[in-house]
Amino acid sequence: MPNITRRSILGIFAATPLVALASRVSAAGHAAHTVTIEGFAFSPATLDVAVGDTISFTNADSAPHTATALDGSFDTGRLNRNESGEITVTAAGSFEYKCNFHPAMRGTINVT
């Protein structure tokens, strides 16, 4: 099973437009990425990252969502409106995920 750790954070965001994908590089050289959950979809649906990067999933819908790996390697837990969950990837591979509440919502994280 891939080694992916999970850290959940909760936050309320100001009434500014959400960016579908935002990346920044930490002092350690690892990037942080954002996936927005809106309109019952993950945006972007496919994300390419490097080992050590973090990904924050932010729910902009009124319905609750999760970002849960199909192989069980990560799960953000329930994210209500304006809540975020963060994971840090520690292994290379391709990881498909879904929303546990809405299984038709799918995404892929490609880690190099």
C-alpha positions as CSV (number, residue, x, y, z in Angstrom):
1,M,0.0,0.0,0.0
2,P,1.4,3.5,-0.8
3,N,2.6,5.6,2.1
4,I,0.6,8.7,2.1
5,T,0.0,10.6,5.4
6,R,-3.1,12.7,6.2
7,R,-3.4,16.0,8.0
8,S,-6.8,17.6,8.3
9,I,-7.3,21.3,8.7
10,L,-10.5,23.3,8.9
11,G,-10.8,26.8,7.6
12,I,-13.3,29.4,6.7
13,F,-12.4,31.4,3.6
14,A,-13.1,35.0,2.9
15,A,-15.6,35.8,0.1
16,T,-12.9,35.9,-2.5
17,P,-13.0,33.8,-5.7
18,L,-11.6,30.3,-5.2
19,V,-8.7,29.4,-7.5
20,A,-9.1,25.9,-9.1
21,L,-5.4,25.2,-8.7
22,A,-2.9,27.1,-6.7
23,S,0.7,26.0,-6.1
24,R,3.4,27.4,-3.9
25,V,6.9,26.1,-3.0
26,S,7.9,25.7,0.7
27,A,11.3,26.4,2.1
28,A,12.1,22.7,1.9
29,G,11.4,22.8,-1.9
30,H,8.0,21.0,-1.7
31,A,5.0,22.4,-3.4
32,A,1.5,22.9,-2.0
33,H,-1.4,22.3,-4.3
34,T,-5.1,23.1,-4.0
35,V,-8.0,21.1,-5.3
36,T,-11.4,22.9,-5.2
37,I,-14.5,20.8,-4.7
38,E,-17.3,22.7,-6.5
39,G,-20.3,21.7,-8.5
40,F,-20.0,18.1,-7.4
41,A,-16.6,17.9,-9.1
42,F,-12.9,18.0,-8.2
43,S,-11.0,20.8,-9.9
44,P,-8.5,19.9,-11.3
45,A,-9.7,16.3,-11.7
46,T,-6.1,15.2,-12.4
47,L,-3.2,16.6,-10.5
48,D,0.6,16.0,-11.1
49,V,2.7,16.4,-8.0
50,A,6.1,15.3,-6.5
51,V,6.8,13.2,-3.5
52,G,6.7,15.4,-0.5
53,D,4.2,17.9,-1.9
54,T,1.0,18.6,0.0
55,I,-2.5,18.8,-1.5
56,S,-5.3,20.7,0.2
57,F,-8.9,19.8,-0.8
58,T,-11.3,22.7,-0.2
59,N,-15.1,22.2,-0.3
60,A,-16.9,25.1,-2.0
61,D,-20.2,23.2,-2.2
62,S,-23.1,23.3,0.2
63,A,-23.1,19.5,0.4
64,P,-20.5,17.6,2.4
65,H,-17.7,15.8,0.5
66,T,-14.6,13.7,1.0
67,A,-11.5,13.0,-1.0
68,T,-10.9,9.3,-0.4
69,A,-8.3,7.1,-2.2
70,L,-9.7,4.1,-3.8
71,D,-6.9,2.0,-2.3
72,G,-7.6,3.4,1.2
73,S,-4.2,5.2,1.4
74,F,-5.7,8.6,2.3
75,D,-9.0,10.2,3.3
76,T,-9.7,13.8,4.1
77,G,-12.7,12.8,6.2
78,R,-16.0,14.8,5.9
79,L,-15.5,18.3,4.6
80,N,-18.4,20.6,5.0
81,R,-18.8,23.9,3.1
82,N,-15.6,26.0,3.4
83,E,-13.7,23.3,5.1
84,S,-10.4,21.9,3.9
85,G,-8.5,18.7,4.4
86,E,-4.8,18.3,3.6
87,I,-2.6,15.3,2.6
88,T,1.1,15.0,2.1
89,V,2.3,12.5,-0.5
90,T,5.3,10.4,0.4
91,A,5.3,7.8,-2.3
92,A,5.3,7.8,-6.1
93,G,2.4,6.3,-8.1
94,S,-1.0,7.1,-9.5
95,F,-3.7,7.4,-6.9
96,E,-7.4,7.5,-7.9
97,Y,-9.8,9.0,-5.4
98,K,-13.5,9.7,-5.0
99,C,-16.1,11.3,-2.7
100,N,-17.5,8.8,-0.3
101,F,-20.9,10.6,-0.4
102,H,-21.0,11.0,-4.2
103,P,-19.0,8.1,-5.7
104,A,-19.4,9.5,-9.3
105,M,-17.0,12.3,-8.2
106,R,-13.6,11.1,-9.2
107,G,-10.0,12.4,-9.4
108,T,-6.5,11.2,-9.9
109,I,-3.2,12.3,-8.3
110,N,0.0,11.4,-10.2
111,V,3.0,11.5,-7.9
112,T,6.6,11.4,-9.4
